Amino acid sequence: MKKIGFIGWRGMVGSVLMERMTQEKDFDKVDPFFFTTSQVGEKAPSYSHKESCLLDAYSISELGKMDIIISCQGGNYTEEVYPKLKDIKWKGHWIDAASTLRMHKEALIVLDPLNGDAIEQAYINGNKTWVGGNCTVSLMLLAIQGLVESNAVEWVSSMTYQAASGAGARNMKELLVQMGELHSSVANKIEDKSYNILDLDKDTQKKMHAKSFTTTEFGVPLAGSLIPWIDQDLEDGRSKEEWKGQAESNKILSGYFDSIKVDGLCVRIGTMRSHSQALTIKLKKDLNIKEINNLISNGNKWVKLIPNNKQESIKSLTPASVSGTLDIAIGRVRMLDLGNNLISAFTVGDQLLWGAAEPLRRMMNILIQKEG
């Protein structure tokens, strides 16, 4: 069995990866080794019922023994370790959740339901570096895969509603803390009929702007508010998260599908898990709504087309309805009264699964199948 090294397996993405591998019995196919940056020598987890100790995540000699390394540790780790493995001419495969290598020439962004042919060709060509894509990009492309594969898309404007978990575990905890602090600020007044809703609103606003309000991670309130900027300021009016939309989409599509223009705004909202996106799509073709729905619903087996009515939308087209599943819900599909061949859509998917852990798990299995 292939020796698989796992780094960052205790973090949020890594934990989801471990959960999915357990569910799919992937550990039965591999010889796992668990690496750590801080607890070398301690007992390793028993996902495969194998007794072992944690190895040093910075030991190039130990890493170099692996056939495949899967890193969910983050960009700083990749920047430090990956070049050192290249220097010793390591022959194994590197699979990474971080963004560090995504746009590097030697790396392929993996999203096999869509770019499986590109993965196949890259493997034949000797590629050894495989990287998971940006979460909103992967979810968007899977949601509209049927339209992309039929060469029906000219451009997409994506307005994202991204969950706190996209920023990390500490940010998720801070959102809950903020929610609690807002509630506590008015808890003794909610049932007091002498306080009207405007009084309660003023009190929560006062708490939100108080110096004591917890904003260590986000820097500003998220509970009861939103943050209209994600990632670095590129100083051209865009955030790096917004830049990724077009750059990564077209790298995934490169060589097998026509390029599409992608742009929009990325916003953080007070949701714990699963990212949503409101899409405006310019089509290249004259398609009626039935044809559009058929293309979308047949894109892949994970896409769930939600009928465009109120009851089914509010029930099934939400983070609450898809979190913890591989379903990618897409609905609110209709022709826009703004010009020819313009449609709207709203999509939501669990960014910790299809947006992060699942493409890595599937890439590992592709390599195991190919190499035995």
N, C-alpha and C positions, 0 to 999 in steps of 0.2 A: 504493500500500500504506500501511497505517496506520503511523504513527510510534509505536514502542513503546519506552518508557524503562525500563531495568532498574536497580534499586538493590539492593545486597546480593547480587548474583549470585555472589560468591565464597564466601559463607558456606555453611553446611551445607544449609539449605533451598534457597537460591539455586542451589547446585551441582547438587542433585537436579533442580531445575526446568530448568536448562540441559541436563542429561542427557536428561530426558524430551522436551524440545522438539527436541533433536537426533534422538532416536529416532523421533519422530513427524513429522519434517521440517517443524516449525512455522516455522522460520526462513525457509522458502521463501515464506511468506505475509505476512511483516512486514518493515518497515524498522526494524531494531533500533538503539538508542542505549544505550551503557553509561555509567553514572554512577559516580563514586567519591567517597568522603569524604576520601581521603588521597593519591591519585596522579593528580591532574588533569594532562592533557596526555600521559600515557603511552599507549602503543599499546593499543587496545581488543582484546578477544578476537575471533577470526575465525570465530565460529559460523556467520555468514551469508556468509563469504568477502568481507566488506566491510571495506575499509581505513578505519579511523577512529581517533580518539583518545578517551580517557576524558574525560567531561565532569564538571563540578562538581556534585555531588549536592545542594549547597545553593544553587545558582543558580536562583532562581525564574524568571528569564527563559528559561533553557534548558529547564527542566522544563515551563514553560508552553507550549512548542512541541509537546509530545507529545500524541498522541491518547489514548494509554493509558499509565499508569505502573504498573509492578508493583514493589512494594517488599517485599523480604525482609530489610530492614535492621534492623528491631526497633522497639519502641515509642517509644523516645526520639526517633528520627528522625521517625517519624510525627507525634509531638506537636509537633515544631518546624516541619516543612515543610508538612504538610497544611493547617493554618489559613492559612498564607501564600498557598497556591494558591487557597484559597477567597476570600481577600481580593482577589485580582486577578480574581476571577470566571472562573477557568479553566474551560473547557467540556469538558475531557477526562474520562476514566474513571480512577478510582483503584482499584487492586486490591492488597490488603495481606495479608501473612501474620501481622502482629502482632495482638495482642489489643486494642490501644488503642481501636479504633473499633467493636468487635464489638457492643456494646450501645447504640451511638448510634442515635438515631432515623433518621438519614439513611443508615445503613449496612445492607446486607443480608448476612447470613452465607450463603455460597454452598456448596451441596452438591447439585449439579444432578441426580444420579440420584434424589434424594429431593425436593428443593424446586425442581425445574425450572419448575413452574408459577408459583411465587412469584417466581423470577428473571424470567420472561417478563412478569409483571404489573408488577414494579418497573421494568423497562426501559421499558415502555409509559408508566408514570407519570413517567418522566424521571429515575430514580435514576442516580447516577453513582459511588456508593461501594460497593465489593464487598469483603468480608473473608472470609478463610478461617477456619474454626472451630477450636475447641480440638481437638487431635489425638484424644484419647480419646472425645470426644463424637462427632466425625465417624465414627470407626471403629465405635463402638457402634451408632449409628443405621443405618449401612450394613449392619452384621451382622444387625440385626433388622428391616430395612426391610419385609420381607414381613409381619411381625406388626404393625408400625406402620400400614402402609397398609390393613390389614384391620380397623383399629380394635380390635385384640385386647389391647392393653397398657394396664393400669391404672397400674402403677408398676414401676420397675426399681431394684434395688440393685446398684450396680457397684463391685466391689472390684478396683482396678487394680494391675497389675504393670508399672510403666513403666521403659523402658530408659534408660540413661545418656545417650543421644543426645538425649533430650527436654530435657535441661538444657543442651546445647550441646557444641560440638566439644572445648573444653578439658576438659569433664567426662568425655567419652569417653576422652580421653588419660589423664586421672587414674585412671580405672578400670583401664586397662591397666597403669599404673605401680604402682598398689596391688597388682594381681595379681602383678606381677613381684617386688615387695618381699616379699610373703608367701611366694612360692616360694623366693626367695633366702634367706630366714631359716631354711629347713629343707632346702635343696637338698642339702647334704652329708650329711644324715641319713636321707633318704628310703629309700635302699637299705641303710642300716646296720641289721642285724637286732637290734642291742642296743637300738634305739629302738622302742618300741611306738607305736601310733597316738595314745594319750593324751599321750605325750611330745611328739609332733609338734603335736598340737592346742594344748598349753600354749605351745609356742614361737611358733606363729602368733598365738595370742591376745596373747602378750606383745608381739610386733612390732606388732600392730594397735593396741595402746594406747600404744605408745612415742611420745614427742614427735617422733621423727624420721620417723614414718610420714606419708606425703604425703596431706594433706587440705585443700590450699589451696582447691579449688573446692567440694567437697561439705561441708567443715567437719567431717566425721566419716568413718569407714571405710564404704565401700560393698562392696568386694571382701570376700567372706567374711561379709557382713552384709547389712542392708537399711536403708532410711531411711523410716520410717512417716509422712512429711509432705512434701508438695510445694507450693511457692508460699507466698504470704503467710498469716500467721495473722490470720483475721478476728475473733478474740477472742470468738467465740461457739461455740468447739469445732470449727469447720470451717476447712479451708484454702481459699484462693481457688480452687485446682484442683477441690476438691470442690463448691464453690458453682457453678462453671461447668457442671457436669453438668446441673442442672435449668435454669439460666438460659439457656444457649446452646441446649440441646436444644429448648426450647419456643419460642425465637425462630426457629429453623430450621423448626419445624413450624407456626408461627403462621399462621392464616388458611386452612390447607388440611388440617390433620390435628388431631385432638383432642389437647389437652395431656396430658402424662404426668408423673407425679412421678418424679424421679430423685435418688438420694442414694447415699452410700457413702463409702468410704475410698480415698485415693490413696497408693500406696506406690512408692518407687523401689527397683528391684532391680538386681543386677549383670549385666544384659544389655546388650549394646552397642547393639542396634537392634531396633525393633518392640515395640509395647506390647501387653500381654495384659490381659484383663479377665474376672473371674469374675462372671457375672450371675445374680441371682435375680429372676425376672420374675413378677409377679402378672398373670394374664390376666383379661380381662373376660368371656370366653366359655368355655363347656365345649368344649374341643377335645381330641381324642385325640392321641397322640404322632405318629401318621402325618400327621395334618392339620397339626400344628405344624411338623414337618420339611418338609412340602411348601411351606408358606407361607415358611419361612426360605429354603429352597433356591431359590425362585423370586423372591426379593426384587429381585435385580439380577444381572448377569452376572459380577460379581466375587466374590460370596459362594460359598464352597466349604464345603458341609456335610460334616463328618467324622463317619462312623458312630461311635456311642458304644461302642467297644470298646478294649481296652488297646493293641493293636498299631498300629491306625490313629491313635489319639490321640497316642501318644508319637512317632510318625513325622511326622504332618502338622499337629499342633495346637501348634506351637512357634514362637518367634521365628526359630530357625534355618531352619525350613522355608518361611517366607514373606518373610523379609527380602530386599529388592531386587525384589519382585514386587508387582503390584496385587491379588493374591489377599487376600481377607479370610476367614480360616478360622474356622469356628464349629462346635463340637462339644460333647460331654458333655451333650447335650440330653436331659433326662429329667424325669418328673414327680417332684416332691419330696414326701416323706411328712411334710409339715408343715402341710398344709391344702389346701383346694380350689383348683384352678387355679394352683398354684405350680409353676414349672419352673426348672431350672438350665440354664446354658449357659456355655461358655468360648470366648472369641474372641480372636484375635490378628491384627494387621495392621501393616504397615510405616507408622509414623506420619510418616516423612519423605516418603512418597508420598501415600496417600489422607488422611493426617492433616495434610498441609502443602502440598506442591508441586502435587499433581495438581488439586485444586479451583481453584487459581489459573490453571493452564494451561488448564483446560477453560473457565473464565470468560473468559479472553482470547479463546479461539476462538469462544465464543458471541457476543461483541461484534464480532469480525471478520466473522462470518457475517452478523450483522444490519446492520452498517454498511458492509460492503464494503471 
